Amino acid sequence: MNTLRIRRVAVAVAAAAALPLGLTACSDDPATSTSDAASTTAPEEGQSQPSDDVAAMDKPFGSACASVPKEGAGSFEGMGKDPVATAASNNPALSTLVSAVKKAGLVDTLNSAQDITVFAPTNDAFAKIPKADLDKVLNDKATLTKILTYHVVGQKLTPKQLESGSFETLQKGTVTTTGLGESYEVNGASNVVCGNVPTANATVYIVDTVLMPPK
């Protein structure tokens, strides 16, 4: 009789000792822990993830960018190391512009300027001008200087600023810009075909039509 009672007491004591352990195990339920972790790491409602669009617009863009050399002085990396007139001279698509800049005596002016934007017409842009008219302009330094400085703005312009902008040029005239994303126009007629090209002292937007200052 005493032996049976002792066994019953021992079983009761063991059960009582095991109860807290069972409760502890329940509190460590993996599902509960996982849920807590998920609620801790989940983004807040309305919180947006960083967009790649901003990073993309830090780089050159446009259909004509594909023709820029991949390496060497005429590449985007190479142009970024030189001042703007020198950088342009290494880009085959801008050879007419470079010749005009030399004729106007503006190489040093452009290379020494700081934080400017240049709307750089391609060779095809100059080819739109009748040859007789172009030859006349190229041989008239005063007129040539007026036209070329009309393509230069005294500040670095971002694509965002081009969406709806009006900017004074070195010629003292005004250029207007409109657009969005990778499509921009200057003065409603000249399209940016390769934009946001960095040089050592300027940002270049290559355009498909020569800009003419108001008379």
C-alpha positions in Angstrom: 0.0 0.0 0.0 2.8 2.5 0.9 4.7 1.5 -2.3 1.6 2.3 -4.5 1.1 5.6 -2.8 4.8 6.6 -3.3 4.5 5.7 -7.0 1.4 7.9 -7.4 3.1 10.9 -5.8 6.2 10.4 -8.0 4.0 10.4 -11.1 2.2 13.6 -10.0 5.5 15.4 -9.3 6.9 14.4 -12.7 3.8 15.7 -14.4 3.9 19.0 -12.6 7.6 19.4 -13.5 6.9 18.7 -17.2 4.0 21.2 -17.5 6.2 24.4 -17.5 8.4 22.8 -20.2 5.4 22.1 -22.4 4.2 25.7 -22.0 7.7 27.0 -22.9 7.8 24.8 -26.0 4.4 26.2 -27.1 5.7 29.8 -26.8 8.6 28.9 -29.1 6.3 27.7 -31.9 8.2 28.2 -35.2 5.1 29.5 -36.9 4.8 32.3 -34.4 8.5 33.2 -34.6 8.3 33.2 -38.4 5.2 35.5 -38.3 7.0 37.9 -36.0 10.0 38.0 -38.2 7.9 38.6 -41.3 6.1 41.5 -39.6 9.4 43.0 -38.6 10.9 42.9 -42.0 7.9 43.7 -44.2 7.9 47.2 -45.7 5.5 49.7 -44.3 2.3 50.3 -46.3 2.8 52.8 -49.1 6.6 52.5 -49.0 8.0 52.2 -52.5 11.2 50.4 -53.6 14.0 52.4 -55.1 13.4 52.9 -58.9 16.0 52.2 -61.5 14.8 55.1 -63.6 16.8 57.7 -61.6 20.0 55.7 -62.0 19.3 55.2 -65.7 19.0 58.9 -66.3 22.5 59.5 -64.9 23.8 57.9 -68.1 23.8 59.0 -71.7 20.6 58.1 -73.6 19.2 58.3 -77.1 19.3 56.5 -80.4 22.5 58.0 -81.7 24.4 57.0 -78.6 24.9 53.5 -80.1 27.3 55.0 -82.7 29.6 56.5 -80.1 32.9 54.5 -79.9 32.9 51.9 -77.1 36.5 52.8 -76.1 39.2 55.3 -76.6 39.1 59.1 -76.5 35.8 59.3 -78.5 34.0 57.0 -76.1 31.8 58.2 -73.3 34.5 57.4 -70.8 37.1 59.2 -72.9 35.0 62.3 -73.5 34.4 62.5 -69.8 38.1 63.1 -69.2 38.5 66.1 -71.7 37.0 69.6 -71.8 34.1 69.9 -74.2 35.7 71.2 -77.4 38.5 68.6 -77.1 36.0 65.9 -76.3 33.8 66.8 -79.3 36.9 66.6 -81.6 37.2 62.9 -80.7 33.7 62.2 -81.8 33.5 61.6 -85.6 29.8 62.6 -85.7 30.7 66.1 -84.5 33.5 66.9 -87.0 31.6 69.8 -88.7 30.8 71.4 -85.4 34.4 71.1 -84.3 35.6 72.8 -87.6 33.1 75.6 -87.0 34.2 76.1 -83.4 37.8 76.4 -84.6 36.9 78.9 -87.3 35.1 81.0 -84.7 38.1 80.8 -82.4 36.0 79.4 -79.6 38.0 76.3 -78.6 39.7 78.0 -75.6 36.5 79.7 -74.6 34.5 76.4 -74.5 37.4 74.4 -72.9 38.0 76.9 -70.1 34.3 77.5 -69.2 32.9 75.7 -66.2 29.7 73.8 -65.7 28.1 74.5 -69.1 25.7 72.7 -71.3 26.3 72.4 -75.1 23.6 71.4 -77.6 25.9 69.9 -80.2 24.6 69.5 -83.8 25.7 66.4 -85.6 27.2 66.5 -89.1 23.8 65.5 -90.5 22.3 68.6 -88.7 24.7 70.9 -90.6 24.0 69.0 -93.8 20.4 70.1 -93.6 21.6 73.7 -94.3 22.0 74.4 -98.0 25.8 74.2 -98.9 26.0 77.8 -100.1 24.4 79.1 -97.0 26.6 77.0 -94.7 29.7 78.0 -96.5 28.7 81.7 -96.1 28.2 81.2 -92.4 31.4 79.4 -91.9 33.3 82.2 -93.5 31.6 84.9 -91.5 33.2 84.8 -88.0 30.7 87.2 -86.3 27.6 85.3 -87.6 29.3 81.9 -86.9 30.1 83.0 -83.3 26.6 84.1 -82.7 25.2 80.8 -83.9 27.6 78.6 -82.0 27.3 80.5 -78.7 23.5 80.2 -79.0 24.1 76.5 -78.5 25.7 77.0 -75.1 24.0 77.4 -71.8 25.9 78.7 -68.8 24.9 75.9 -66.4 24.8 72.1 -66.5 21.3 70.9 -67.3 19.8 67.6 -66.2 17.2 65.7 -68.3 14.7 66.6 -65.6 15.3 70.3 -66.3 14.8 69.8 -70.0 11.2 68.5 -69.5 9.9 72.1 -69.5 12.7 74.7 -69.5 13.8 78.0 -70.8 17.5 78.9 -70.6 19.6 81.9 -71.5 22.5 81.1 -73.8 26.0 82.6 -74.0 24.7 84.5 -77.1 22.2 86.1 -74.7 19.2 84.5 -76.5 16.9 81.9 -75.0 16.4 78.2 -75.9 13.3 76.3 -74.8 13.2 72.6 -74.1 10.4 70.1 -73.7 10.2 66.3 -73.4 10.1 63.4 -71.1 12.1 60.2 -70.4 14.5 59.9 -73.3 12.7 62.1 -75.8 13.4 65.9 -75.8 13.1 68.8 -78.2 15.0 72.1 -78.3 13.1 75.1 -79.6 10.4 72.7 -80.8 12.4 71.6 -83.8 15.7 70.1 -82.9 15.6 66.6 -81.3 18.1 65.3 -78.8 19.5 62.1 -80.3 22.1 61.4 -77.7 21.8 63.2 -74.4 23.4 63.6 -71.0 26.9 63.0 -72.3 29.5 64.1 -69.7 32.7 65.9 -70.5 35.2 67.3 -68.0 33.5 70.7 -67.9 30.2 70.3 -69.6 27.1 68.2 -70.3 26.5 67.6 -74.0 23.1 67.0 -75.7 23.7 66.0 -79.3 20.9 67.3 -81.5 19.8 66.7 -85.1 19.2 70.3 -86.2 21.3 73.4 -85.9 19.7 76.0 -83.6 19.3 79.5 -85.1 19.2 82.5 -82.8 16.4 85.0 -83.3 17.4 87.9 -85.6 
